[in-house]
Amino acid sequence: MNAWLTLDFVAKRYGLLPSQLLKSGSSIDAKISILAVQYERFLQEKAQGEHTHKPVKEDDMLKMLEQARRKHNAKAQANAQDQQDS
């Protein structure tokens, strides 16, 4: 159901029939339109003073980066192992 709603949303945003989007569109179209709406909402909230940005400390950002690297490396190792096992 979510895929159909996304299709409808993207088609409305770009003035297409859903069938036209199915023929010529791609998943990138959906990702970009969703990102654009989220950014528009952010700008609207910021203008209305509803969005409060809390800065992230550098140490916290470095911790998040290290966690992402570990997760990526673990996935890469698992994929390499799967390929060896095949």
ABEGO torsion letter per residue (X at the ends): XAAAAAAAAAAAAAGBBAAAAAAABBAAAAAAAAAAAAAAAAAAAAAAGABBBBBBBAAAAAAAAAAAAAAAAAAAAAAAAAAAAX
